Amino acid sequence: MTVEQWVSLASHFALRPFRWMARSMHLILLERFMNIFVWTRVARAHWASAAAALVGAFAVIVLASCASSQGKVGSTQVTPTTKGSVVEVILKDYEIVMPESVPSGEVTFNITNAGSHDHNLEIDLKGTKRRLDAALKPGETHALIVPLSPGTYDVLCPMTGHSALGMRRKLTVTGQGGW
C-alpha cells in the first residue's frame, strides 16, 4: 500500500465516529424540529380555541348586561295619569335612556341613576333650565315635575363634561296632552 492509501484509510476510520455523530446529530435536529413543529401546531390550535372561547365569553357578557338592564331599572315608557304623564328616565354612564317624545302637560320625570358616577337631568325650557336640586348618587331615584308645551327641548346631564361624552339628547313634546 502506498502512503496515500494508508492516509486515506486512516482518515476514513479516524473520521468514522464523527460521521456517526454527524448522522445522529442530523436525526436529533430533525426530531427536535418535528417536536417544535408539532408543538407550534398544537399551540396554534390552543390559541385559536382560547381566542374563540374569549370571543364567546365577551358576547355572553355583553348580551347578559343588555338583558339585565332591561326591565330591572325601569322602563322608558310614558304613562298617562290624571295630572299629566309619568316618564321613566335612566341615567347610565354617558347615556340618557328615555322616550323620544312625550305629550304636553305636566310631566313627571322619574329619574334613576343606573351609572357608577353622579348624574343629574336638566331640561332647557327655551331660556329657563329645570333640573334636580342635587345630583343623583349611583342607585338613587328622584322625581322632577315640569310643565311642558309642544316643541323640542334639549335634555342633558349638567355634570362637568358629561354632555360632551354623550349625555345629551332632544325631547319632542307633542300637542296631545291636556296643558
C-alpha positions as a Markdown table, in Angstrom:
| # | Residue | x | y | z |
|---|---|---|---|---|
| 1 | Met | 0.0 | 0.0 | 0.0 |
| 2 | Thr | 1.1 | 3.4 | -0.8 |
| 3 | Val | 1.3 | 6.2 | 1.8 |
| 4 | Glu | -1.6 | 7.9 | 0.2 |
| 5 | Gln | -3.7 | 4.8 | 0.5 |
| 6 | Trp | -2.7 | 4.5 | 4.2 |
| 7 | Val | -3.6 | 8.1 | 4.9 |
| 8 | Ser | -6.9 | 7.7 | 3.1 |
| 9 | Leu | -7.7 | 4.5 | 5.0 |
| 10 | Ala | -6.6 | 6.0 | 8.3 |
| 11 | Ser | -8.7 | 9.2 | 7.7 |
| 12 | His | -11.7 | 7.0 | 6.8 |
| 13 | Phe | -11.5 | 5.1 | 10.0 |
| 14 | Ala | -10.5 | 8.1 | 12.1 |
| 15 | Leu | -13.5 | 10.1 | 10.9 |
| 16 | Arg | -15.9 | 7.2 | 11.1 |
| 17 | Pro | -17.1 | 8.0 | 14.7 |
| 18 | Phe | -17.6 | 11.6 | 13.7 |
| 19 | Arg | -19.7 | 10.5 | 10.7 |
| 20 | Trp | -21.9 | 8.5 | 13.1 |
| 21 | Met | -22.1 | 11.5 | 15.4 |
| 22 | Ala | -23.0 | 13.8 | 12.5 |
| 23 | Arg | -25.7 | 11.3 | 11.4 |
| 24 | Ser | -27.1 | 11.2 | 14.9 |
| 25 | Met | -27.0 | 15.0 | 15.2 |
| 26 | His | -29.0 | 15.3 | 12.0 |
| 27 | Leu | -31.5 | 12.9 | 13.4 |
| 28 | Ile | -31.6 | 14.8 | 16.7 |
| 29 | Leu | -32.1 | 18.1 | 14.9 |
| 30 | Leu | -34.8 | 16.6 | 12.7 |
| 31 | Glu | -36.5 | 15.2 | 15.8 |
| 32 | Arg | -36.3 | 18.5 | 17.6 |
| 33 | Phe | -37.6 | 20.3 | 14.6 |
| 34 | Met | -40.5 | 18.0 | 14.3 |
| 35 | Asn | -41.3 | 18.4 | 18.0 |
| 36 | Ile | -41.2 | 22.1 | 17.6 |
| 37 | Phe | -43.3 | 21.9 | 14.5 |
| 38 | Val | -45.8 | 19.7 | 16.2 |
| 39 | Trp | -45.8 | 21.8 | 19.4 |
| 40 | Thr | -46.4 | 25.0 | 17.4 |
| 41 | Arg | -49.3 | 23.4 | 15.6 |
| 42 | Val | -50.8 | 22.3 | 18.9 |
| 43 | Ala | -50.1 | 25.7 | 20.4 |
| 44 | Arg | -51.8 | 27.4 | 17.5 |
| 45 | Ala | -54.8 | 25.2 | 17.9 |
| 46 | His | -54.9 | 26.0 | 21.6 |
| 47 | Trp | -54.6 | 29.7 | 20.9 |
| 48 | Ala | -57.4 | 29.5 | 18.4 |
| 49 | Ser | -59.6 | 27.7 | 20.9 |
| 50 | Ala | -58.7 | 30.2 | 23.6 |
| 51 | Ala | -59.5 | 33.1 | 21.3 |
| 52 | Ala | -62.8 | 31.6 | 20.3 |
| 53 | Ala | -63.7 | 31.0 | 24.0 |
| 54 | Leu | -62.8 | 34.6 | 24.8 |
| 55 | Val | -64.9 | 36.0 | 22.0 |
| 56 | Gly | -67.8 | 33.7 | 23.1 |
| 57 | Ala | -67.4 | 34.8 | 26.7 |
| 58 | Phe | -67.4 | 38.5 | 25.7 |
| 59 | Ala | -70.6 | 38.0 | 23.6 |
| 60 | Val | -72.3 | 36.3 | 26.6 |
| 61 | Ile | -71.3 | 39.2 | 28.9 |
| 62 | Val | -72.5 | 41.8 | 26.5 |
| 63 | Leu | -75.8 | 40.1 | 26.0 |
| 64 | Ala | -76.3 | 39.5 | 29.7 |
| 65 | Ser | -75.6 | 43.1 | 30.5 |
| 66 | Cys | -78.1 | 44.2 | 27.9 |
| 67 | Ala | -80.7 | 41.8 | 29.2 |
| 68 | Ser | -80.0 | 42.8 | 32.8 |
| 69 | Ser | -80.6 | 46.5 | 32.2 |
| 70 | Gln | -83.9 | 45.9 | 30.6 |
| 71 | Gly | -86.8 | 45.9 | 32.9 |
| 72 | Lys | -84.8 | 45.8 | 36.2 |
| 73 | Val | -84.1 | 49.5 | 36.4 |
| 74 | Gly | -87.4 | 50.7 | 35.0 |
| 75 | Ser | -88.8 | 51.0 | 31.5 |
| 76 | Thr | -88.6 | 54.1 | 29.5 |
| 77 | Gln | -92.3 | 54.4 | 28.7 |
| 78 | Val | -94.7 | 57.3 | 29.0 |
| 79 | Thr | -97.6 | 56.5 | 31.4 |
| 80 | Pro | -100.6 | 58.9 | 31.2 |
| 81 | Thr | -102.1 | 59.9 | 34.5 |
| 82 | Thr | -104.9 | 62.2 | 35.5 |
| 83 | Lys | -102.5 | 65.1 | 36.1 |
| 84 | Gly | -100.3 | 64.6 | 33.0 |
| 85 | Ser | -97.7 | 62.0 | 32.2 |
| 86 | Val | -95.0 | 60.0 | 34.1 |
| 87 | Val | -91.8 | 59.3 | 32.2 |
| 88 | Glu | -89.1 | 56.9 | 33.4 |
| 89 | Val | -85.6 | 58.2 | 32.7 |
| 90 | Ile | -82.5 | 56.1 | 33.2 |
| 91 | Leu | -79.1 | 57.8 | 33.5 |
| 92 | Lys | -76.3 | 55.5 | 32.7 |
| 93 | Asp | -72.7 | 56.5 | 32.4 |
| 94 | Tyr | -72.7 | 58.9 | 29.5 |
| 95 | Glu | -76.1 | 57.9 | 28.2 |
| 96 | Ile | -79.7 | 59.1 | 28.8 |
| 97 | Val | -82.3 | 56.5 | 28.3 |
| 98 | Met | -85.8 | 58.0 | 27.9 |
| 99 | Pro | -88.6 | 58.2 | 25.3 |
| 100 | Glu | -88.0 | 60.4 | 22.3 |
| 101 | Ser | -91.4 | 62.2 | 22.7 |
| 102 | Val | -94.0 | 62.9 | 25.4 |
| 103 | Pro | -97.4 | 64.5 | 25.4 |
| 104 | Ser | -97.6 | 68.1 | 26.5 |
| 105 | Gly | -98.8 | 69.0 | 30.0 |
| 106 | Glu | -97.4 | 68.3 | 33.5 |
| 107 | Val | -94.7 | 65.7 | 33.0 |
| 108 | Thr | -93.2 | 63.8 | 36.0 |
| 109 | Phe | -89.7 | 62.5 | 35.2 |
| 110 | Asn | -88.8 | 59.6 | 37.5 |
| 111 | Ile | -85.0 | 59.8 | 37.1 |
| 112 | Thr | -82.9 | 56.8 | 38.1 |
| 113 | Asn | -79.1 | 56.9 | 38.2 |
| 114 | Ala | -78.0 | 53.5 | 36.9 |
| 115 | Gly | -74.4 | 54.5 | 36.4 |
| 116 | Ser | -71.4 | 54.5 | 38.6 |
| 117 | His | -70.9 | 58.3 | 38.7 |
| 118 | Asp | -73.1 | 61.1 | 40.0 |
| 119 | His | -75.6 | 62.4 | 37.4 |
| 120 | Asn | -78.4 | 64.9 | 37.0 |
| 121 | Leu | -81.0 | 65.8 | 34.4 |
| 122 | Glu | -81.5 | 69.3 | 33.0 |
| 123 | Ile | -84.2 | 70.4 | 30.6 |
| 124 | Asp | -83.7 | 73.6 | 28.7 |
| 125 | Leu | -87.2 | 75.3 | 28.5 |
| 126 | Lys | -86.1 | 78.0 | 26.0 |
| 127 | Gly | -84.4 | 80.3 | 28.4 |
| 128 | Thr | -85.0 | 78.7 | 31.8 |
| 129 | Lys | -83.5 | 75.5 | 32.9 |
| 130 | Arg | -85.1 | 72.9 | 35.1 |
| 131 | Arg | -83.1 | 70.2 | 36.9 |
| 132 | Leu | -83.0 | 68.3 | 40.1 |
| 133 | Asp | -81.8 | 70.2 | 43.2 |
| 134 | Ala | -78.9 | 67.9 | 43.8 |
| 135 | Ala | -77.0 | 65.3 | 41.8 |
| 136 | Leu | -78.1 | 61.7 | 42.0 |
| 137 | Lys | -75.7 | 59.3 | 43.5 |
| 138 | Pro | -75.4 | 55.9 | 41.9 |
| 139 | Gly | -78.6 | 53.9 | 42.5 |
| 140 | Glu | -80.7 | 56.9 | 43.6 |
| 141 | Thr | -84.1 | 57.9 | 42.1 |
| 142 | His | -85.8 | 61.3 | 42.3 |
| 143 | Ala | -88.8 | 62.9 | 40.5 |
| 144 | Leu | -88.6 | 66.2 | 38.5 |
| 145 | Ile | -92.0 | 67.7 | 37.6 |
| 146 | Val | -92.0 | 70.0 | 34.6 |
| 147 | Pro | -94.9 | 71.6 | 32.7 |
| 148 | Leu | -94.1 | 71.2 | 29.0 |
| 149 | Ser | -95.8 | 72.8 | 26.0 |
| 150 | Pro | -95.4 | 71.4 | 22.5 |
| 151 | Gly | -91.9 | 71.8 | 21.0 |
| 152 | Thr | -88.4 | 70.4 | 21.0 |
| 153 | Tyr | -86.3 | 70.6 | 24.1 |
| 154 | Asp | -82.6 | 69.9 | 24.9 |
| 155 | Val | -82.1 | 67.4 | 27.7 |
| 156 | Leu | -78.7 | 66.8 | 29.2 |
| 157 | Cys | -76.6 | 65.9 | 32.2 |
| 158 | Pro | -75.2 | 69.2 | 33.6 |
| 159 | Met | -72.3 | 67.4 | 35.4 |
| 160 | Thr | -69.0 | 68.7 | 34.1 |
| 161 | Gly | -68.1 | 67.0 | 30.8 |
| 162 | His | -71.0 | 64.5 | 30.8 |
| 163 | Ser | -73.0 | 66.1 | 28.0 |
| 164 | Ala | -69.8 | 66.2 | 25.8 |
| 165 | Leu | -69.4 | 62.4 | 26.4 |
| 166 | Gly | -72.9 | 61.6 | 25.1 |
| 167 | Met | -75.4 | 62.5 | 27.9 |
| 168 | Arg | -77.3 | 64.9 | 25.7 |
| 169 | Arg | -80.5 | 64.4 | 23.6 |
| 170 | Lys | -83.6 | 66.1 | 22.2 |
| 171 | Leu | -87.1 | 65.6 | 23.7 |
| 172 | Thr | -90.1 | 66.3 | 21.5 |
| 173 | Val | -93.3 | 67.3 | 23.2 |
| 174 | Thr | -96.4 | 66.7 | 21.2 |
| 175 | Gly | -99.7 | 68.6 | 21.5 |
| 176 | Gln | -101.6 | 65.5 | 22.7 |
| 177 | Gly | -101.5 | 66.4 | 26.4 |
| 178 | Gly | -104.0 | 68.5 | 28.3 |
| 179 | Trp | -101.9 | 71.6 | 29.0 |
